[in-house]
């Protein structure tokens, strides 16, 4: 994030110091209301084996045969077909692991049926493992011990029958279960032992072929169940704090962090496009306005060119005081999101990318003052529309949205401004 006339180098230092507590789904879950504390935080392909052949890395030696992906017949009303193809913008609600059950989903489907909401983002794999019972041996061994959603495929067909887009949220590189089960594919220290973050957690290595293939197979099982979009989260490296040992990455082979993240996403997009499903990615909100690369490896241009939709987490509460020359960003949701998303559109335009390519995460939770309710959501939505986009998704860690219902329209109506409302030119000086 740029802070007035501070240089990029200085601003990146400030960014790195705030990433652990700002700009993440995890932070909002940790800091939200007490009853929600149990909620979770937010190449060429060989098609006969699990070998994935990147441009500069050797193929993985795993010989487990990848199951053939047969896309079954799932309910696909015309409105859902438009959502899957991206011709109708998505407005969605996040559904965390323990809300993916018949009772809770019935309520969320009811919200979608009676409002402009037309998508549900469902945890298929989070930081604690899978949220379904896999039939793929490679995937099943990393399932984890958390409670799984029962009859998820049947629930997805119900969602589809209502004309709602089911989106599979898949946490990728912050995966303690897979790191524990596959120690050979973790980030290392210089002495070859596993690297741990400030919470003592081990991360999987973003450069590892096997990690890519594992997540691709999770996504393909989700597609087989009927999910109409794959949304990757934690497409990043862990924060490299000075107080922690340097991170060492086996299989790096000279590739930079932004390069390998883009390669992962490009490979996923090409692979899933053959199955008729689009690929999207969650990123830090800071990425839209920082010109360089965050230390976690995220940079707008490489990611924007590698996915069908980018979802920046532009939660106003996660921007430090003074951001965009705003004394209290959390109290000014319209300006925070209008500036951040307008800048994303400007950068897309330079790349020749048009249309509904940016779908921001909006804040449906409270951290500090003011407490967020319908007015704050309305201001965030207005900022998205004024920035030139129609789509958005709401993050509430416990998937409890009733207090925000007054801010939701009864039906989907395109509200985006064309041309967009210009952002204040001096806010990024």
PyMOL commands that set and color helices and strands:
alter all, ss='L'
color gray80, all
select helices_A, chain A and resi 8-18+25-31+34-36+78-85+97-99+102-114+137-140+152-161+176-181+183-185+209-225+257-273+285-288+300-304+316-318+323-325+329-331+333-351+374-386+402-407+425-428
alter helices_A, ss='H'
color red, helices_A
select strands_A, chain A and resi 44-45+52-53+91-95+119-126+129-130+165-171+229-233+278-284+309-313+360-363+392-395
alter strands_A, ss='S'
color yellow, strands_A
deselect
rebuild
show_as cartoon
